Each structure stands twice: as structure tokens, then as C-alpha cells.
Amino acid sequence: MSVKAKKHLGQHFLTDESIAKDIADSLSLSGYKKVLEIGPGMGVLTKYVLEKPIETFVIEIDTESVEYLQTHYLNLAPNIISKDFLKYNLKEVFEEEPFAIIGNFPYNISTQIVFKTLEMRDQVPEFSGMFQKEVAQRICSKKGSKVYGILSVLAQAFYDCEYLFTVPPTVFNPPPKVDSGVMIMRRKENYKLDCDEKLLFTVVKTAFNQRRKTLRNSLKSLNLSDKLQEDAIFALRPEQLSVEDFISLTQKIAADGI
């Protein structure tokens, strides 16, 4: 029995064992005793995660994959969560305990997976996995890059992000039309920011929604005072600001009385 890849779930099953092992080996296993794999499919990555000295959980929306895993990975069966990662409250499984996240992520929801992980940052010290190459590069890119954007700033505000390696389409069934990239996010030691974190999300998203404009124009909807807008930072475009610059900008906007 094997599972048929379903287009509507964005499934591309990895067939290269050495790449699966390399992804599993990217975990440091430091600061947590549990790991959650998203979208395990037929378990090519799961097999190597299970070899690690931590407790493995998987979350899978595809019932055919769930049946396959229950049959082929008997020791994993109690830890198979047959749910949609984006909609499921993981506190039902992990309560307040820390856990890492790993996976060969479905490309159609990969950025949503990162945003949900950022919401759970207090519980997720480490996040490693495979994305479409451009998405992995965007998350890890620095200011000044054409692909630097909302995801880059918000992920790097809380995590150190590192692009690990590129994976060709030929090692998947069915092969995707693009290259893939593996990256890891390790939570910073001091990941509590010196600003209103909710406001930071608003500022970053509002700024990059009109990324070609200067901040003076792109942040108009925040109704900032004329005095604040005299600050030189407002003459810059969002991709010219580092993560630290965005934190500093958020502090200034909070002091301005938004």
C-alpha cells in the first residue's frame, strides 16, 4: 500500500532518504523533549525523527496518510494527530510544554505555517523544514534584498534563521515545478522584544503592503503625528529597515500615542 499524492493538499512526497535524514539531523534537540512533524505523508522523514531521543508527534490532515502511518509505524500510532495544523489548538496535546516543529511543508500553506508558529513562539524553540526555495530564502533574507519582507522581519525578530540547502524537484513524487529549500529557525535567547509585539506586526505588515513607497506614505493609515513623521526613518522604504530598525520604529509609534 502506498499513498497517492493529492494535489489539493499540495502533497509532494520526498523519496530521497539522505535528504530526509539531513532534515531530521538539523534539529539540535536542545530545550525541548517533544517534536511535531507537520504533514508526514508516508513517513520518509518521520522514520529519521523517530530515531532521535525525543518523543515524536505527527499531525496529518490526509486520512489515507494517517491509515498508512498507523499500519507501518505502530509505535507512533498514539501520537498521530488527524487534524488540520492551521486550525487545531496544539495545547490540547502539548499543554504548556515546549516542542520543536519539523516537516516537508505543503507549499500552498507554508507561509501560514510560519505565521502560526510565530504565534506559538513561547512554546516553539526550534522550527526546521522544507519549503519552496523562494519562501525559505525570503524568511532568511536580510534588509536590502528584493525578497526581504513581512515574513523575513517577523521571523527574524524572534528567531535566528538559517538557509541550509537546496533540494531539486527530481527527489519528489510527483516532482514540483520548482526547487525546494531547507531552512531552520532557532529561537533567540532573548526573544521578548523591547516594544509592543502586536503593534510591531501591524507596523511591519502595513509598511510592506506598499513596499515601493516610503514609510511616510505606506504608514499613512496609522494616523501618525506630523512631528513623528519628521524623523529621518520615514524617508526610507521598508526593505531598507533592519529588524532592529522596525523595533525602534514601533517604540516611536507607541510613544506617539497610537
C-alpha positions as CSV (number, residue, x, y, z in Angstrom):
1,M,0.0,0.0,0.0
2,S,1.2,3.5,-0.8
3,V,-0.5,6.9,-0.5
4,K,-1.4,8.8,-3.7
5,A,-0.3,12.4,-3.6
6,K,-3.2,14.8,-3.6
7,K,-2.9,18.0,-5.5
8,H,-5.4,19.9,-3.4
9,L,-3.3,19.2,-0.3
10,G,-0.1,20.3,-2.0
11,Q,1.5,16.9,-1.4
12,H,4.9,16.1,-3.0
13,F,6.3,13.1,-1.3
14,L,10.1,13.1,-0.7
15,T,11.7,10.0,-2.0
16,D,15.4,10.7,-1.1
17,E,16.3,9.1,2.2
18,S,19.6,11.0,2.7
19,I,17.8,14.4,2.4
20,A,15.1,13.2,4.9
21,K,18.0,12.2,7.3
22,D,19.7,15.6,6.8
23,I,16.4,17.5,7.6
24,A,16.0,15.3,10.8
25,D,19.6,15.9,11.7
26,S,19.1,19.7,11.6
27,L,17.3,19.6,14.9
28,S,19.6,20.5,17.9
29,L,17.3,18.7,20.4
30,S,18.1,21.4,22.9
31,G,15.4,23.0,25.1
32,Y,12.6,20.5,24.3
33,K,11.7,16.8,24.7
34,K,9.0,16.6,22.0
35,V,8.8,17.3,18.3
36,L,5.8,17.7,16.0
37,E,6.1,16.8,12.3
38,I,3.6,18.5,10.0
39,G,2.3,16.5,7.0
40,P,4.3,13.3,7.4
41,G,2.7,11.6,4.4
42,M,4.2,8.1,4.2
43,G,6.8,8.8,6.9
44,V,10.1,9.2,5.0
45,L,11.2,12.0,7.3
46,T,9.3,10.6,10.3
47,K,11.4,7.4,10.3
48,Y,14.6,9.5,11.0
49,V,12.9,11.8,13.6
50,L,11.8,8.6,15.4
51,E,15.4,7.7,15.8
52,K,16.1,10.8,17.9
53,P,16.0,10.6,21.7
54,I,12.7,12.7,21.9
55,E,9.0,11.9,21.7
56,T,7.7,12.3,18.2
57,F,4.2,13.5,17.3
58,V,2.8,14.0,13.8
59,I,-0.2,16.0,12.5
60,E,-1.8,14.9,9.2
61,I,-5.0,16.1,7.5
62,D,-4.9,13.3,4.9
63,T,-6.8,10.3,6.2
64,E,-5.1,7.9,3.7
65,S,-1.7,9.0,5.1
66,V,-3.0,8.6,8.7
67,E,-4.0,5.0,7.9
68,Y,-0.7,4.3,6.3
69,L,1.3,5.6,9.3
70,Q,-0.9,3.7,11.8
71,T,-0.2,0.5,9.9
72,H,3.5,1.0,9.3
73,Y,4.6,2.9,12.4
74,L,2.8,1.1,15.2
75,N,4.9,2.8,18.0
76,L,3.8,6.2,16.6
77,A,0.1,5.4,16.4
78,P,-0.9,7.0,19.8
79,N,0.9,10.2,18.7
80,I,-0.8,10.7,15.3
81,I,-3.0,13.8,15.3
82,S,-5.5,13.5,12.5
83,K,-6.2,17.3,12.3
84,D,-5.5,20.4,10.3
85,F,-2.4,22.1,11.8
86,L,-3.7,25.6,10.9
87,K,-7.0,25.1,12.7
88,Y,-6.1,22.8,15.6
89,N,-5.2,24.1,19.1
90,L,-2.0,22.2,19.9
91,K,-2.3,23.0,23.6
92,E,-4.7,20.0,23.7
93,V,-1.7,17.8,23.1
94,F,1.3,19.7,24.4
95,E,-0.4,21.9,27.1
96,E,2.3,24.4,28.0
97,E,5.3,22.2,27.2
98,P,7.9,23.3,24.6
99,F,8.1,21.3,21.3
100,A,10.0,21.7,18.0
101,I,8.3,21.7,14.6
102,I,9.7,19.9,11.6
103,G,8.3,18.9,8.2
104,N,8.3,18.8,4.4
105,F,5.7,21.5,4.3
106,P,2.9,21.7,1.7
107,Y,3.8,24.8,-0.4
108,N,0.3,26.1,-0.6
109,I,0.2,26.7,3.2
110,S,3.8,27.1,4.1
111,T,3.8,30.8,5.0
112,Q,0.6,30.2,7.1
113,I,2.5,27.5,9.0
114,V,5.3,30.0,9.8
115,F,2.8,32.6,10.9
116,K,1.1,30.1,13.2
117,T,4.5,29.1,14.6
118,L,5.3,32.7,15.4
119,E,2.0,32.9,17.3
120,M,3.2,29.9,19.3
121,R,6.8,31.2,19.7
122,D,6.7,30.9,23.5
123,Q,6.4,27.1,23.0
124,V,8.4,26.5,19.9
125,P,12.2,26.9,20.4
126,E,13.1,25.4,17.1
127,F,11.5,25.0,13.6
128,S,13.1,23.2,10.7
129,G,11.8,22.1,7.4
130,M,11.4,22.2,3.6
131,F,9.7,25.0,1.7
132,Q,9.6,26.2,-1.9
133,K,13.1,27.6,-2.3
134,E,12.0,31.2,-2.7
135,V,10.0,31.1,0.6
136,A,12.9,29.6,2.5
137,Q,15.2,32.3,1.1
138,R,12.7,35.0,1.9
139,I,12.4,34.0,5.5
140,C,16.3,34.1,5.9
141,S,16.9,37.2,3.7
142,K,18.4,40.4,5.2
143,K,17.4,44.1,4.6
144,G,18.1,45.5,1.2
145,S,17.2,42.2,-0.5
146,K,14.4,42.2,-3.1
147,V,12.7,39.3,-1.3
148,Y,13.1,40.7,2.2
149,G,9.6,41.3,3.5
150,I,6.9,40.7,6.2
151,L,7.9,37.1,6.8
152,S,11.7,37.9,7.0
153,V,11.2,40.7,9.6
154,L,8.7,38.9,11.8
155,A,10.5,35.5,11.8
156,Q,13.9,37.2,12.5
157,A,12.5,39.3,15.3
158,F,12.2,36.2,17.4
159,Y,14.4,33.5,15.7
160,D,17.8,33.2,14.1
161,C,17.0,31.9,10.6
162,E,19.5,30.0,8.5
163,Y,19.1,28.6,5.0
164,L,20.6,25.1,4.9
165,F,20.5,23.6,1.5
166,T,18.6,23.4,-1.9
167,V,16.7,20.3,-3.0
168,P,15.9,19.6,-6.7
169,P,12.4,18.6,-7.9
170,T,13.7,15.2,-9.0
171,V,13.7,13.7,-5.5
172,F,9.9,14.1,-5.1
173,N,6.9,12.1,-6.2
174,P,5.3,13.9,-8.0
175,P,8.1,16.4,-8.7
176,P,7.1,20.0,-8.0
177,K,7.8,22.6,-10.7
178,V,10.3,24.5,-8.5
179,D,13.4,23.9,-6.4
180,S,12.9,23.4,-2.7
181,G,14.9,24.8,0.2
182,V,15.5,23.6,3.7
183,M,15.9,26.2,6.5
184,I,15.9,26.3,10.3
185,M,14.7,28.9,12.8
186,R,16.2,28.7,16.3
187,R,14.5,31.0,18.8
188,K,16.7,33.7,20.2
189,E,17.8,33.6,23.8
190,N,16.1,37.0,24.4
191,Y,13.1,36.7,22.2
192,K,10.9,39.1,24.2
193,L,11.1,42.3,22.3
194,D,11.6,45.8,23.6
195,C,8.4,47.0,22.0
196,D,4.6,46.2,21.8
197,E,4.9,43.0,19.8
198,K,1.3,43.2,18.5
199,L,2.0,46.7,17.2
200,L,5.2,45.5,15.6
201,F,3.2,43.0,13.5
202,T,0.8,45.8,12.4
203,V,3.7,48.2,11.5
204,V,5.6,45.6,9.5
205,K,2.5,44.3,7.6
206,T,1.3,47.9,6.9
207,A,4.7,49.0,5.7
208,F,5.3,46.1,3.3
209,N,1.8,46.1,1.9
210,Q,3.0,49.1,-0.1
211,R,6.7,48.2,-0.2
212,R,7.7,50.6,-3.1
213,K,6.5,53.6,-1.1
214,T,8.4,55.4,1.7
215,L,7.2,54.7,5.2
216,R,5.7,58.3,5.3
217,N,3.3,57.1,2.7
218,S,2.9,53.4,3.5
219,L,2.1,54.0,7.1
220,K,-0.5,56.8,6.5
221,S,-3.3,54.6,7.7
222,L,-1.8,54.7,11.2
223,N,-2.5,58.4,11.5
224,L,0.9,59.4,12.9
225,S,1.7,62.9,14.1
226,D,3.4,65.3,11.8
227,K,6.2,65.7,14.4
228,L,6.9,61.9,14.4
229,Q,7.0,61.9,10.6
230,E,9.8,64.4,10.6
231,D,12.1,61.5,11.8
232,A,14.5,60.6,9.0
233,I,13.4,56.9,9.1
234,F,10.1,57.9,7.4
235,A,12.0,58.8,4.2
236,L,13.1,55.1,3.9
237,R,11.3,52.2,2.2
238,P,10.5,49.2,4.3
239,E,13.2,46.9,2.8
240,Q,15.8,49.4,3.9
241,L,15.0,48.8,7.6
242,S,16.6,46.0,9.7
243,V,14.6,44.1,12.3
244,E,16.1,46.4,14.9
245,D,15.0,49.4,13.0
246,F,11.4,48.1,12.9
247,I,11.5,47.5,16.7
248,S,12.8,51.1,17.2
249,L,10.1,52.5,14.8
250,T,7.4,50.6,16.7
251,Q,8.7,52.1,20.0
252,K,8.5,55.6,18.5
253,I,5.0,55.0,17.1
254,A,3.8,53.7,20.5
255,A,5.2,56.8,22.2
256,D,3.4,58.9,19.6
257,G,0.2,57.7,21.1
258,I,-1.3,55.3,18.6
